[in-house]
Amino acid sequence: MLVPASVIGLLSFIYGCISLSSNLPSEDICHGNNSIDMCPLCDKICGYWNLRETCLHSRLTYLFDNPSTVFFAVFMSLWATLFLELWKKYSAEITHRWDLTGLDAQEEHPRPQYLARLSHIQKKSLNVITNTLEPTVPFWSMRLPATILSFSVVLLLIAVAMAAVIGVILYRMSILTTLSVYGESAITSNAILFTTATAACLNLCCIFLFNWLYVWLAEYLTEMELLRTQTEFDDSLTLKIYLLQFVNYYASIFYIAFFKGKFVGHPSTYNRLFRYRQEECGPGGCLTELCIQLSIIMIGKQAMNSFLEMMFPLFYKWLNTWKVRNNPDRQVKHEDTTSRKLPPWVRDYKLVEWGPRSLFPEYLEMVLQYGFVTIFVAAFPLAPFFALVNNVFEMRLDAKKLLTMYRRPVSQRVRDIGIWYRILDSVAKLSVITNGFIIAFTSNFIPKIVYQLSVSENGSLEGFLEYSLSKFNTSDFEEDMRPQDVRGRHVDVCRYPDFREGPGEDGKYQVTSTYWRILAARLAFVVVFENIVALVMILVRWCIPDMSPELRDRIRRETYITNEIIIQQEALRACGRGVDEPEVVRRLSYINENADRLNRVLRDSSMSNFDLEVHGSPATPGTTLRTGPAAL
C-alpha cells in the first residue's frame, strides 16, 4: 500500500524541483534588484538583516509548498481510508481462515494477576457467561482510586512532555539570537535552518528518554486498574502508551504547524510570553521548519528503533549464553562438553524469551509511522517513501530476529488487532483536519491564490513578495527594545511578513482588508477541503465492503451445513426407537447413525449434489434412498 503513496510523493517532490526556477517569489528573494531590510529577529542585540539571506530557505520551502501539495494531501487522505478498508477486508478473511469468527472476548478466563490481587476479597458475584463465582472489585475502595490515580499520572506525563517542548522552544530562541549576533555571515544567513535542525535533534533525544519512562509507568498504572481479562488489560495499556507517545512525538510538530508565528504581533507591539518575544516564521512561512522537524524525528526514530531491535536481542542472547556456560548446577556429560554439543533445550534457553507483549513495540512503531505518513504528509511528501524503505529493511530484520534470536512464540487466539484499529481510524480522520489546516494556515498556498485572482493583473506571482511584506518605521520602536547594533547601517523602514497598514497610513499597523480576505479564503478552503475529502471517504467505505462476497457466501454455506446437521440430529432423536430394544443398543445405534450421517454430509459438502444428499433425495439412480428430515 505504501508503493502508490511513495510514487505520488516522489512525483510531487520532483515537480517542485523542476518548477523551482520558475517560482517568482523565491527568484525575487535570491536575484531581486532591490535590497529589502528586514526587522530584527530579537530585541536590542539583534540588528537588521537582508531578505536575500533567506534565499536557500525560500527555495527549500517551494520544494514542499507548491501547487501539487494540495493534490497530494487529498490523495493521502483517500489513501488512509482505502488502507483501513482493505485491512478490514483482509482481516475478515484471516479471521475466518483461522476459525475465529465466533470467538467471544467474554469466554476469556480472568488474568492470574487479577485473581491474585483479589484473593483477599470475600465478596463474590456470579458470572452469567461462565456460570462461576468470581471476586468482585470494590468500586469505592479499589476501582475509583486506581482510575483517578491513573488519569492524574497520565495528565502529569503529558504536562512533562509539553514542558520538554517549551524547553526546546527556549533553546531555539536563544540559539537563533546567538547566531544572529555572533555568527559568521554564512551561518547567520542560514540561522533558521541550523536552529531548526539542532532543535529537532535535541527533541528526538528527549523523546527516546521519555519513552522508557512512559512504558514503565503505563504498565504499572494498568496493573493497578484491576482489569479482568487479558484483552481488557492490553486495550487499556495500548491506549495509555499511545496517548503518551502521541504527545511525545507529535507535540513539537503540532507547535510548529499550528502555533509558531501565528500570534507574534508586530514590531511596535510584540505579543510576549514571560517578557520574551514569540518565535517568528520566515518570509515563506513555517513549512520548511515543519518539514525539517518531521523528517528528523521520523527518520531518526526509524533508524534508532531498527538499531535497538537488533542490539537488544543480541545482548540478551549473549547474556543467556553466559548464564549457561557459568552455571555450576548444569549437568552436561564430559563428551558433550568436549565436543561442545549441548542438548537442544539448553541451546534453546540461550534464545530470548518471547513474552506476551513482545509484539506491542512492533504495533506501536507501525501506528506511529502511520501517523507520520498521514497527519503531516502535506508538509513532507517524502514521508511515505522513507516509510516504505524502512519497512522493506524492517521485514528482513524482523524475520532474522524471530528465527535466530527468539524462542518459538506461544500463539494466542484473537479476532483482530483490537484497539489498534480504532486508533488507526481516529488518526485517519484527524489527518484530514490537520492537512487542511496545514495547507490553509501554515503554507503560503492561499495567499498566493488570493494574489493571483484578485491583485495580479496577469494572474502570475510577480510582485507577491512585496505584497506579503508590511512596512515598519524604525523610529516607532520602544526605547528599551530598540536595536543597538545596526552594523553601521542606517535603516528608516524595515519589513516584516504580515498584512498590516504602513506607518504613514490611517490605522497605522492595523491589519488590512487583505488580511481578512485571506483569512476568509483560508477558512473557506478548510471547509471545502474537508467536506470534499469526507464525502469521497464515505463513498470509498460504501464501495468497499468489510467482507468480500465470496467470503460471505462461504460463511453462509457453512452455517447452512451446520443447521442441516442439527436438524438431522434432532429429527433422529424425535423418531426414537422401539420400547423393546435395550437402551444400550438404541444408544449405540443412534451414535453410529449420527456419525455415519455426519461423515457423509461432510464428504459430499463440496459436490454439486450436496443439496440432494441433505434433503434425502437420491443423487443418482443407482444410489440408495436416504431419508431426509422432512420425511422423518
N, C-alpha and C positions, 0 to 999 in steps of 0.2 A: 504493500500500500504506500510505502514511502517513495517508491520509484517515480510515480507521476508527480507527486508533490516536489520531489527534488528536481525533476526536469523543468517544471514550471518556474520554480525558484531560481534555477540557474539561468533560464531564459530571461527572467526579469532583471537579474543582475547584469547579464550580458547586454541587454538593451540599454541599461544605464551607462555601461562602459562605452558602447558605440555612440550614443547620443550625447555624451558628455561635452564634446567640443561645440555642440550647438545649443548648449544651455546658456542663455544670455545672462542671467544673474551671476553665475559663477565667473563667466568671462568678464563681466563688468568689474567684479572684485579683483580679479587677477591682472587684467590688462586695461583697466579703465584709465582715462586720461586725467580725471580729477582725483586729487588726494582727499580722502574722507577721514577726518579726525573723529575718533570715537571717544565717548566719555569714559572716565577711569573705571576700572573694574573693582576698585576698593576705595575706601575713604582715606584721605590725607596723603598716604605714602605712594599711592599708585598714580601714574601720570597718564596723559593722553596717548593714544596709540592709533596706528593707521589701520584702516579696514583691510588693506592689502595683505596684512599679516595673516589673515584667515583664509588665504587662497586655498591651501590644502584642505582645510576644514570644509569649505564650501563645496569643493569637488567631491570629497568623500560623502557629504550629505546627499548630493544628487544621485550617487550610485544606488542609494536606498530610498530616496524620496523623489521618484519620477512617476510619470503617468501610469506605468504598468503596476505600481504598488496597489492601486485600488482593485484592479482585476485580480491580482494575486491574493489579496485579502479575502475577496468574495470566494475565490476558488478554494482557499484553505478552510473557510467556514463550511462550505459544502463537503469538502474532503473529510472534515472531522465528523460530520453527520453520517456520511457514507461509510466511514470506517466503523463506527459503532453499529450501524445497521447490519453490515456484513459480518461483524463479530457475533451479533446476536444469532444470526442465521447459522454460522459455523458452530457456535456454542450449542445450539439445539441439536445439531447432528452429532456432535461429540457426546452430549448427554444421553441421547438415545442409543448410540453405539455401545456405551458402557452400562446400559440398563440403569440409568439414574433418573429417569423421567419422573418416577413416582416417589423419589426419595424425599422424606419429610424431615425437616430440622427438629420437629418435636420428638422424633424417635431417638435422638441422641441421649446418651447417658450423661448424668451430671459429671462435671470435672472432679477428679480426685482432690485437687486443691480446694475446690468449693466445699466438698463434703468434709474435708479435714478442718477447714476454718469454722464450720458449723457443727462440729462434733459435740460441743457442749450445749447446743440448743436442744431443749426438751420438747418444744412445741413443733409438731409435725402436721403436714396437710397432705391430702390425697391428691396425687397427680392423676387427673382424669384420662390422660393419654395412656400412661403405663399401668394405671391402677395400683400404684405403690405409694407408700408413705415416704415423704421426703421432708427434711428440715425446712422450716420457714424462716426467711431472713427478717429480723425485726426492722421495721421501717424507721422508727424514730431513733433507735439507739445505734444502728449499724448502717442501713442503706442511705439515709439522708445525710449524716455527717460525711460519709465517704464521697457522695456525689458533690456536696458543697466543696470539700477539700480538693477534689479532682478538678472541678470547674475553676476554682480560685488559682490553683497552681498553673493550669493551662493559660489563664489570663496573665499571670505573672511572667511566664516564659515568653508569651507574645510581647509583653512590655519590654522584656530584656532584649528581644530581637529588634524591636523598634529603637531601643536605646543604642544598640550597636549601629543601626543605620544613621542615627543622628551623629554618633561619633565619627563615622566615615564622612558625613557631610561637613563637619567641622574640620576634619583633616583636609578635605578637598578645598575648602575655603582658605585655609592657612597656606597650603602649598601653592595655590593659584596666586595668592598675594605675594608670597616669597619669590616665585618665579617671575612675576611681573615687575618686581622691584630690583632683584639682584641677579636675575638670569641673563645669560648671553642672548644676543639677538636671535640666534637660531632656535634657542629654547623658548624665548618669550613669544615668538610667533606661533609656536605650537603648544603653548602652555595649557590650553584647554584639553587637547588630546592627551598630553602627558599626564595631566592631573586625573583625567577620567580613567586612563589605563591603570595607573598605580592604585587609585581608589578601588577599582574593581578587583584587583588582585588582593588588596587588603580585606575587602568584603568577602572574597572567596575563602580566605583563611579563617575569618570569623565564622563563616557558615560551617566549615568542617569541624571547627572547635565545638560549636553548639550541637552538632549532630549527635555526638556521643552522649551529651547530657540529656538531650531530648528523648532518645530511645530508652535510656535507663529509667528516667522519671516516668515516661509513659507506661512502661511495663509495671512499675511499682504502683502507680495510681490505678491501673486497670485491675490489678490483683486485689486492691482494696475495695473495689466496687462489688465484689462477690457475684459475679455473673455465672449463671448455672451451667451453660453448655460451652463447648469449645468454640462454636460458631459465634455465639454472642460475645465471647471474650475477644476473639480475633477481630470482629467488626468494630468493637469499641476501641481496641488498641490501634487498629488501622486508622480510624477516624482521628484519634488524638495525634498520632505521629504525622499523618499527612497534613493536618491543620498546622502543626508546629513547623513542619518542613516547608509548607506553602509560604508562611510568613518569613521563614528564614531565607529561602531562596528568592522569593519574588518581591519582598518589601522594598529593597533598594531600586528594583526595576520599576515598580509602581510609582515610586517617588519621582524618578527622572521622567517617566512617561506622562504623569498627570499633575504633578505639583511643582516641579522645578521650573523657575522662571515665570510662573503664572501669576504670582502675587508680589512682584518686585516693587511696583510703584514707578516713580520717575526721579531723575537726578535731584530735583529740588525737595522732594518729599519721598524718601525711600521707606518702604514698609520694613520694619526691623523686628528681629527676633532676638531677645536678650541683648538689645542695643547693637546687634550685628546685622548688616545687610544680608538679605537673602541671596542665594545663588541665582545667577542670570544665565540664560541660554545665549548661544552665539547668534549672529545675524541670521543664520539659516535654521534656527530652532534647535531643539534638544534631541533631534532624531539621531544624529551621529553619536552623541554620548550614550543614548539608549542602546544603539546598536553595539557599541564597544562593551558596555556593561553586560549586555545579554550574551554576546559571543564569548567573553572571557569566563563568565560564570558557567555557561552551558558546556563549552569545550573543556574548560578546566575541571569541571565536575566529572565529565565523562572520562577524561584521561586519568584522574586520580582514582576514581572508582574501579576502573579496569586494572590499574596497578595494584590496588589494595586487594581486589578479589583474587588475584593470583598470589600475592605475597602471604596473606593470612593463612590460606590452606597449606602452603609450603612450610610455613613456620610451625603450624600445629602438627603437620605430618612429621616434621623433624623432631618435635618435642615428644610425640608418641614413640618414635623410633628410639629416642634416647631413653625413655622410660623402660622400654622392653630390654634394651641392652644392659641397663644398670639396675634391673630388678633382681634382688638377691633371692626372691622366693620362686623364681621361674624354674620349672623342671624341664630341661632340654637334654636329650641324650648326647653323649660325647660325640658320636659320629655325626649327628645333626649339627653340632656346634662347629666341628672342624670343617664340614662341608658347607656351612652357612646356609643350610636349608631348614627354615623354621616351619612349623605347622601352619596350615592355611589360616586358622583362626588367629594366630599370632601375627601373621602378615597383615590380615585384615584389621587387626587392632591398631596398626600403625596409621591406618587411614583416618581421616577426620570424620567424626560422627555427624550424621545428618539429622539435625534437630527438627522439632515440629514446626518451627517458624524460619527454617533456613531459606525458604523461597520468598519470604517477606521482603528482604532487600532488593530482590530482582523485580518484584512487582512495583515497589516504590520507585526504583530507578526508571522503569518504563513509564509510569504515570507522571513523574516529574518531567521526563523528556517529552511526553505528550503535551504537557503544559507549555514548555518552551516552544514547541513546534506550532502550537495553535494560538496561545493567548497573545503573544507579542510578535507574531510572524510578520506583521506589516512593517516592523522596524528592522527585521533581519531575514530577508528572503532566503538566505543560505542555510537557515536552521534545519530544514528537512534534509538537505544534502549531508550536513555533518551528522545528523541523527542516523541517516542511512549508513554512512561509513562506520560509525560507531557500532551499529547493530550487526553489521557484517563481521567485524572482528569479535564482537561480543558473543555471537553464536559459536564461533570456533573455540574461543577461550572457555566458555561455559561447558561446551562438550568435553574438552580435555579435562577441565576441573572436575566434572561429575564422574568421569570414567576412571581417572587415575588418582584422584586425591580424596574422594569421599567414599564412605561406606554406602552400600546399597540403601536407598531410601525406603521407608515403610509407606506404602500407598495409603491414601485416605479417600473415602467416598464423599465427594461434594458435587452438587449440581452445577455450579457456576463459579465465577470468580468472586462472588459475594458483593461486599460493599464497594469493591474496586470499580465495578461497572457504574454504580451511581456517582462515584467521584468523577469518572471519565465523562459521563453525561453532563454533570454540572460544569466541568471545565470547558466542554464544547459550547455550552450555552454562554458561559462567561466570555469565551473568545470572541463571539460576535459583538458583544458590547465593547470590549477593550479595543479590538481592531477598528471599530467605527470611531471611537474617541481618539485613538492614536492618529488616524488619518485626518480627522477633523481638527483636532486641537494641538497635536504635537508636531505634525508636519506642516509645510507651507502649501499644501495642495489646494486648500480652499482659498486662501488669499490670492494665489496665482490665478485661479479660475475667476474670481471676482474681478481681478485686474484685467484679465483678458476680455471679459464680457462687458464690463461697464466703464472702463477707463481707457484701455489701449485703443488707438484708432485703427490699427491694422490687425488686431487680435493676437499680437505677439507679446512677449515678456520684456520688450525693450522699455527701459525706464522703470522696471519693477523694483530695482534696488533703491532708487531714490524714493519711490512710492512707499516702501516699507520702513524707512528710517525717519524718525522725528528729530527736530532740532531743539537744542537747549543752549541758552545763553550762559556762559561760564560765570558771569557776574552774579547770577542767581543762586550760586552755591551757598550753603550755610557756611559761616565763617569757621566753625570748628571742624567742618568736613571738606573744606576747600583743598584741592590737590596742592601739595607743597613742592613736588618735584615735577616740573614740566619739561625737563631735559632741554632747557634753553629755547623752548618753542612758545610763541605767544598764540594762544588759541582763543578766539572770541566766541565761536559757536562749535559745539560738539554734537555728535549724533548718537542716537540710541535706538534699538529696534522696538518700535511701538507705533501706534496710530493716535497721536496727540497733536493738539494745536501748537503752533510755533510761538516763540517769545513775543513777537510783535503783533499777534492776532488777538481777537476777542476770545475770552475764555482761555487765557494762557495756560498751557499744559493740561488742558482738559481733553478727554477723549473726543475724537471727531465722529462725525456721522459715518465715516468709512468703517470705524471700529464696530459700530452697531450693525452695519450691513454685513460685515464679515462674520460677526457673532451669530446673526440670524441665519446666514448661509451655513455656518458650521452646525448649528442645531438642526437645520433642515436636512443637511446631509446625514447626520446621525439617525434621524427618524426614517428617512428614505432607505438608507443602507440597511438598517436593522430590520425594517419591515420586509424589504425585498428578500434579504437572506433568510429571515424566519419563514417567509412563505415558501421559498424553494426548499428549505429544510423539511417543512411539513409535507411537501409533495414527495420528497425523496423517501421519507419514512412511510408514507402511504403506499408508494410504489413497490418498496422492498418489504416483503412480509418477514415476520420474525422467524417463520418456519417455512421451508420450501414445500411446494405442493407434493412432491414425491415423498418427503418425509411424513407429511400429514396423512397421506393415503396409506403409507406403511403402518403408521400408528393405529389408524382406524381399522386396518386389516387385522392387526394383531389383537386389537380389542374385540373385533368380531369373532375371531377364533376362540379367544378366551371365553366369551359369552356363550358360544355354542357348546364348548366343553362343559361349562357349568350347567347349561340347560340339559344336556345329555345325562349328566350325572344325577341331576335332580329327577329327571324322568325315570331313570332306572331305579332310584330309591322309591319313587312313588308307586311303581309297578309292584314292588315287594316280591316275596316268594311264598311257596306253599307252606301251610302250617305244619304239615307232616315232615317237612325237610328239617334236619337238625340245624341248629343255629350256627354251628361252626362251619357246616357245609355251605350254608347260604352266604355266610360272610366271606369265605374263601372264593366262592364263585363270583360274588359281587366284585371283590377286589380284582380278580383275574380279568373279568369282563371290562371293568373300567380301564385297567392297564392296557388291555388289547385295543380298546376303542381309542384311547389317547395316543397310542403308538401309530395307529392307522391314520388318525387325523393329522398328526404332526408330519408323518411321512408323505401324505398326499396334499399338504397345505400349499406346496409350490407348484402343483399340477393344475392344469386347466379345468379338470373335472372335480375340483375341490368342493364346490357348492353342492354337486350331486351327491358326493360322499357324505357331507354333513347332514343333508336332509333325507338320507336314506334311499335315494334312487340308484339304480344300477348304473355304474359308469359305462359298462359295455354289455352287450347282450349276453356274454358268457359269464359274467361275474355273478356272485351270489347276492341275493337281495338282502340289504341291511335295513333294519327298521330305524326310522328317524324319530325324533321327539314328538312330531305331530301324530305319527301313527300310534305311538305308545299312549 
